Amino acid sequence: MISAPTTPVARPATVRRVRPEDAARMRALRLEMLADSPLAFLETVAEAAARPHADYAARIASVADGTVTAQFVADPGGRLVGHAGGTVVPGEPELTVIYAVYVTPTWRGNGLLGALVDEVAAWSRACGRPELMLEVVVGNDRAYRAYRKLGFVDTGVRVPHPKIPALNELQMRRPA
C-alpha cells in the first residue's frame, strides 16, 4: 500500500486491477485525467463526457481480467487517484505497452506511479511478456524524468502523436 499525501484524512491507496464495479469511479478519474493532461491521452474531455456510462462499464469489464489488456488503479477507498494500463502489441509478443498512466496531482511524488507501473509489469511477466514500452510527448519533461527514475530508457525512437500532428512522442523501454 502507498501512503496518502499529508492531508487531514490521509489514507493509504491500494494498487490493484480494475474491477467491473469500478466503472463509475473510473469514469470520474478518466475525466480528471483528460482535464489535467490533455496532450497525454487520445481523447478529449468532451468526447469522454459524452460517452454513456454503459460504455465505461463495458470497457472496464473487458479489462478486469485476461492477458490481452489490463488496467490498474490506485484506490484509497473513495475516489480513484491513479491509473495505468497495459496491452499487447501485434507482432511483438515479448512486449507490453503501458498506456493511460496518471496520478492525481495531490498524490504525485509518493511512489504511486512506481506502484502502478510495478503492477503492470507483474501482469506482463505473468503473461510471458518480459519487456515494457511506453510513449511520452516530447517536451513532457516531468513524465520523462519520472519514467527514467523507474528504469525506463529512451530508445531514440520518435513517433508522431496520434492526434496532434505538430507533436512527437518518444519511446521508452525497460524490462518488466
Buried (B, 14 or more C-beta within 10 A) or exposed (E): EBBBBEEEEEEEBEBEBBBBEBBEBBBEBBEBBBEBBEEBBEBEBEEBEEEEEEEBBEBBBEBBEEBEBBBBBBBBEEEBBBBBBBBBEEEEEEBBBBBBBBBBEEBBEBBBBBBBBBBBBEBBBEBEBEBBBBBBBBEBEEBBEBBEEBBBEBEEEEEEBEEEEEBBBBBBBBEB
